[in-house]
Structures are given as C-alpha cells and as structure tokens.
Amino acid sequence: MTERKPPGRSWESWLEEQIRQAREDGAFDNLEGAGKPLPDLDQGYDPDWWVKKLIRREKVSVLPPALGLLRKVEVEMARIWTLRDEAEVRARVATLNSEISRANARISDGPASRLGVLDADAIVEEWRSRTSGRS
C-alpha cells in the first residue's frame, strides 16, 4: 500500500479497493491465529496491555543494572546446578565473574551492586555434592 489515494476518489472506495486487491492476492491467507479466539479476552481491561506484551515479547528489562545482574546470576546458577561437566561449570562461573567485575567497575546509576566475584572452587564443590545425589 505504497500508492497514494487518487484525487477525486473517496477514501472509503479507495480503501475498499485496496482491501479487495489484497484479498485477491492472498495477503490475508494463512494469518497467524486465523480462526482462533482472540487471546486474553477473559482478562479485565488493562490500558497498558500493549506495553506489557511488548516488554514480554522483546524481553526488555526495566531493572537497574545492579539488579539485572543479580537476576542474571540467579538464573545462571540455577542452570549451573543442572550441568553434567565440571569444566563447563568452571567456564560458566568464569563468565559470570567477568560480567560481575565489568559491571562493578561501571555501574553508576541505580543501587550499587552487592555482588562480588564468585568462588569457583566452592561452587564446584556444591555442584559435585548436588550431582552425586542425582546419580
């Protein structure tokens, strides 16, 4: 729909023509959700529904950097406990430690970071005790 409305033609007739042409070209065929009920109809009205969907879809974080880092460490530690290889555990802890060091050196807005570098040996010991219980 890059063309302009021809002069002397009503908006309604021009738009109807555009819709008819798109229908004939198949632009409305196989659309996602076709024939399904609209999602979230059972939810109450929320004027910010589109912002919340955008944040979920784009995985936007609205946390201050220090809290975002804390959340990331929590998520990564949960993943570390499920790993099967000690070398991978150490590699992930090393990656986390470099992110923590980098963040602690530059975070200036929001609350201060309360995270220090992680003790890789202690985490590996904890990982070993957890994995020996799974075997």
N, C-alpha and C positions, 0 to 999 in steps of 0.2 A: 504494500500500500504506500508506495513512494510517490505516486502521481497526485497532482492537485485536483481539487474539485473544478470541473469545467464551469466557466462563467455561464450564468443563465440557467443553471440546473439546481434544483433544490437539494439541500443537504440530505434529506430523507431518501430521495430517489437515488442519489449518488451512492450513499452508504448501502442501501439495499442491493444495488448493483454489485458493489464490492463484495458483500456477503454471498450473493448468489454465485459470483465468479469463484470465490474461494471454495464454496461448497462443491462446485463442479470440478475444481482442480484437486479435490480431496484433502484440502487443508484441515478439515475437521474430522477426518477418518483416523481411527486408532489413537485418539487422545487418551492420555493417562487419566484413569478414573472414570472413563466413559461408562455409563450405566450403573454406576455405584452411587450410593447416597453421599451427600457432602459430609466430610469429616467434621467432627466437633459440634454437630448440631445439638447434641444433648447437653453441651456446656452452656452456662449462662453467658450473657453478653459481656465481652471484655473489650473496651475500646483500644487496648494495646495488643490485641491478638496478633496483628501482623508483625509488630516489633519482636514479640516473643518467638514467633515462628522463624523470623529472620535470624535471631540470635541462636536458636537451636540448629537451624539448617547450616549457617555459616560458622558455627562453633566459635562464636565471639565470646571473649572473656571480658567481663567488666570488673574483674578483681584487680586491686592494686598489684604491682609486680611482685612484692614480697609474698602476698597471699596466694597469687597464682603459682609461684614457685613451690610454696608449701603444698599446695594441692597436687602439683605435678609429682613431687617427691612421694606423697602418699600413694598416688596411683601407680607409680613405678615400683615402689616397694611391694605392693600387692602382686605385681607381675613377677617380681624377682622371686618371691616365695614359690612360684609355680614352675620355675626353670628346672631343667634337668642336668645342666652342666655348670660346674664351678667356674670355669673360665668365662662363661657368659655372665655369670653373677658378678664376677670381678669387673668385667668390661662395663656392665651397666652401672655399677657403683662408681666406677671411674668417670663415666659420662656424667652422672649426676653430680659428682664432686666438682667437675669442671664448670658445670652450669651454676652450681651454688657459689663457687668462687667468683665467677664472672658477674653474677647478679649482686653479690655482696659488695663488689667493687664499684658498681654503678648505680644501684637503686638509690634514688634521691627523693622521689615523691611517694607519698603514702606511708604506711607504717614501716619501720625498719625490719629487715629480715632477722629472724631469730634462729636461722639455720646456720650451723657450722658444717664443715666438711664431714662426711660420713666415715666411720671407721670400717674399712672394707673387711678387715680380719674378723671383727665382731659380727658383721652381717653374714659373712661366710659361715661362721660357727653356728649362728642362728639358723641359716639356711640348711646346714648339714643336719642339725637336730630335727628340723621340720621334715626334711626329706627322708631321714631314717625312719621316722614314724609312719611315712606313707608306704614304704616298701613292704 
